[in-house]
Amino acid sequence: MKKAINIWIWLEVVLLKMTKDNALQRIDSHEKLCRIMQKQTHDKIHKLEGQITRVERILLVSMGAVITGMGGVILVLLQKL
């Protein structure tokens, strides 16, 4: 009887260890997946920053051209007065 109890205790310890190892493995896999997703997100954000910078430059140059053009038109109109 005592041997059967010892076997059950041993079996519970083994199952607990397997469960613990499985949980640690799942946590480790989850952390790896999170790191991969974080890197992908960082790369996408970096790409978007580059695109936003490009659009800002285009907008600033365009507005500069419009303001310069309007200034030229104002000067021509003032000269005709």
C-alpha positions as CSV (number, residue, x, y, z in Angstrom):
1,M,0.0,0.0,0.0
2,K,2.8,2.4,0.9
3,K,4.5,1.6,-2.4
4,A,1.4,2.5,-4.3
5,I,1.1,5.8,-2.5
6,N,4.8,6.5,-3.4
7,I,4.1,5.7,-7.0
8,W,1.1,8.1,-7.1
9,I,3.2,10.9,-5.4
10,W,6.0,10.3,-8.0
11,L,3.4,10.3,-10.8
12,E,2.0,13.6,-9.5
13,V,5.5,15.1,-9.3
14,V,6.3,14.0,-12.9
15,L,3.0,15.4,-14.2
16,L,3.5,18.7,-12.4
17,K,7.0,19.0,-13.8
18,M,5.7,18.2,-17.3
19,T,3.0,20.8,-16.9
20,K,5.5,23.4,-15.6
21,D,7.9,22.6,-18.5
22,N,5.0,22.9,-21.0
23,A,3.9,26.2,-19.6
24,L,7.5,27.6,-19.7
25,Q,7.8,26.4,-23.3
26,R,4.5,28.1,-24.2
27,I,5.6,31.4,-22.5
28,D,9.0,31.2,-24.3
29,S,7.2,30.7,-27.7
30,H,4.9,33.5,-26.9
31,E,7.8,35.9,-26.1
32,K,9.6,34.9,-29.3
33,L,6.4,35.7,-31.3
34,C,6.0,39.0,-29.5
35,R,9.6,40.0,-30.4
36,I,9.1,39.1,-34.1
37,M,5.8,41.1,-34.2
38,Q,7.5,44.0,-32.4
39,K,10.3,44.1,-34.9
40,Q,7.8,44.0,-37.8
41,T,5.8,46.8,-36.2
42,H,9.0,48.9,-35.7
43,D,10.0,48.3,-39.4
44,K,6.5,49.4,-40.6
45,I,6.6,52.5,-38.4
46,H,10.1,53.4,-39.6
47,K,8.9,53.0,-43.2
48,L,5.8,55.3,-42.5
49,E,8.1,57.9,-41.0
50,G,10.1,58.0,-44.2
51,Q,7.0,58.3,-46.3
52,I,5.6,61.1,-44.0
53,T,8.9,63.0,-44.3
54,R,8.8,62.7,-48.1
55,V,5.2,64.1,-48.2
56,E,6.2,66.9,-45.9
57,R,9.0,67.9,-48.2
58,I,6.8,67.8,-51.2
59,L,4.2,69.9,-49.5
60,L,6.7,72.5,-48.3
61,V,8.2,72.9,-51.8
62,S,4.8,73.1,-53.4
63,M,3.6,75.7,-50.9
64,G,6.8,77.7,-51.5
65,A,6.2,77.6,-55.2
66,V,2.6,78.7,-54.7
67,I,3.6,81.6,-52.4
68,T,6.4,82.7,-54.8
69,G,4.0,82.6,-57.7
70,M,1.3,84.6,-55.9
71,G,4.0,87.1,-54.9
72,G,5.0,87.5,-58.5
73,V,1.4,88.0,-59.6
74,I,0.9,90.6,-56.8
75,L,4.0,92.5,-58.0
76,V,2.9,92.5,-61.6
77,L,-0.6,93.8,-60.6
78,L,1.0,96.5,-58.4
79,Q,3.2,97.6,-61.3
80,K,0.2,98.0,-63.6
81,L,-1.4,100.4,-61.1
